[in-house]
Amino acid sequence: WVWVWVWVRVGSIGTKSLGFFHPIVCLFLHSALLNCYLGRGLCRHAGRMRFKARIHDVELFARIVGTVEKSSKNCIIQFSPDDVYFILLNDAPDGMQIWANAKAKAIFAEEGYIVESLRDNQIAFDVHLENLKLALRSGLYAEEVALRLSKKNNYPVLNFNIKTHQNNMEVNIVHDVPIQMKSHGSMAEVVEPDLPSPKVYVALPPLKNVK
């Protein structure tokens, strides 16, 4: 049965040219062709996730990261076409959670801001905040800070390309911050808690003392 299935698949390339091959050779060729096809498919699939931006307010980005870091060493960051989310989860019933977001245009330059993925153009990952904070500090006084999603040694990273000047010379500083990508399934379970509307009370002194 295996031979018939393999023969049909390989034979679609050209029965006459492959008819004299031994079945094991045909099986090897079919496996190679299938891997090649799947490999191209995987490359196309991975290529659909793309993030690229220029940070125009490095200080704001660094302040947000520094604030969240006071509560946890890691957090989830999610990029979308309009917003940037900072999410800190805690499985404990009485644990603290952080849900913060900023408009993308408040941190990144609108021109050249690209977020593309198969998950409604949402890209989420877990990152060690200390590493991210160090990279941002390097760009506090830089002329340009470019950020993109990349790979290093086949592992995902946030690549910082920082352009600055030192001693009248242009210097390029590169940081690769390791990240762990969050799948669509794992992010589907991340739901912002439903909080009641805040209530504000103002305590005033006795009216006779109010002028």
N, C-alpha and C positions, 0 to 999 in steps of 0.2 A: 504493500500500500504506500509505503514511504517513497519507494522508487517511482511509482506512477505519479504521485503528487509532485515530486522533485522534477521528474522528466517533463511534465506539463509546464511547470514554471520556467525551467531553463530552456525548454524547447521553444518558448515564445520568443526567445532571442533569435533563434534560427535552427530549425530541426536538422537541416542538412549539415550545417557546420559542426553540430555537436553530436550527431548520431553515432559516431565511432568512439566516443569517450566511454571509459569504464564508468559504471554507476557510482562508484566512490568518488571519482573525479567530478562527476556532475553534481553530486551532493556537496562537495567542497566549493564548487563554483556558485551553486545556489546560495550557500551560506554566506559567501563573500559578498555576493550581490545584495542579499537581504540586509546584511550589516551595513553595507554602503548606503542603501536606501534609507534604513532607519537612522543612520548617522546623519544624513542630510536632513531628515525630518527633525531630529533633535536639535540640530544647529539652527534650523529655521525657527523652531519653537523657542529656543533660548534667545534668539535674536529679536524676538518680539518684546522682550523686557528691556527697556532702555531708560536711563535717567542721566540727564546732563543739565548743568546749571552753573551760573556765576553768582557767587554770594556778594551782595552789595552792602549788607549790614552784618558783618562778622561779629561785631560786639553783641548785637541782639541775640544771635544764634548761640554765642558762647554763654550769655547770661541765662538763657533758658536751660541749656545743658547743665550749667553749674547749679541751678536751682533744683532741678530734678535729681542731680547726683547726690544732693544732701540726704535724699531719702532712699536711694538705691544705687548700686554700682552699675546696673544694667537697666535698659528700658527698650521698649519697642518704638521705633520711629516709622511713621508711614507718610509717604509722599503721595500727593494727589495733584491734579492739575491746578487746583485752587487753594489747597490748604496743606499744612504740615502738622501732623499729629504726634504728640509725645505721650506714650501710654505706659503707665507703671501698674502692673497687676499684683495682687496679693491674694493667695488662696486661703489665708486665714479668715475666719468669719468676721473678726474685728480688725483685720488688717487694713492699712491705709492704701488707697488707690489714687493714682493721679491720671487725670485726663486733661490734657492741655492742647490747644491748637493755636496756630498763628496763620495768617494769610501768607500764601507763598510769596506774593509780591512784596511783603514786608521784609523778607529775608533774602530772596533771590531776585536778580534782575529779570524783568519780564521777557526781554529779548533773549532768546536762546534757552529758555526754560522748557525742558522736554521731559515728560513722564509718560511712558508707554508700557503697557502690559496687557496680558489677556484677561486680567481681573479688573475690568472697568478702569484701566489706567491708574491702578493703585499699586504701589510698591511698598512692602512692609518688611522690616528686618529688625533683629535684636542686635544691640551694640553695647560694648563696654564703654561707659561714658567717660572714663578717665582718658582712654585713647582718643576719643572724639574731641575732648576738651583740649588736649595737648596739640592736636592738629589745628584746631581753631585759633589757639593762642599764637601759633606761628604766623597766622594771617591777619592779626589785628591791625597791623600798620602796613600791610602789603598794598601794592597797587592793583593787583588782581588776584582773586581766589576762585579757581575753577574746580568744580566738583562733578564727579561722574561715577556711575556704577561700573565696576570692572572686575577682572579676575586676576589673581596672582597665584601661581602654582595650582591652578584649577580650583581655587577657593575664592568666594566672593569678597570684594573689598570696596570700600569707599575711597576713591582715589582723589587726593587733594593735589592740585598743581598751583603752587603759590609763586607769584612773580613779585620780587622786591628789589631794592637797590642797597648795596652795602659798599662803602668806599668808592662811590661813583661807578660801580660795576653792577650790571644786572645779574641777579641771582635767582635761580629756580629751585624751589624747595618742594619735594614730593613726599607725601605721606600716604601710605596704604593702610587704612583702618579696617581690620578684619570685622566682618559682620556675619550674621546667620540669617539667611532668608526665611521669611515666614510664608508658609503655603496658604493657598486659598482656604483649605479646610481648617487650618489652625486659626486663621483670622476670622472665620465665620463664627467661631466660638467667643471671640472677643467683642463683647457688647458693652457699650457705655451704660453705667448704672442710671436708673431713672430716679432723679433727685427731685424733691419738692421745690417749689419756687422759694427763693430766699426771703426771709422776713427781716426787716430792719426796724429796730426800736431805738428811739432817742430819749434819753433821760434828761429832763430839764430841771433846773433849780426852781424854787418857788417863784411864782409869777411876780411877786412883789420885788424880787431881786433882779428881774429881767428888765433891761432898759430897751 
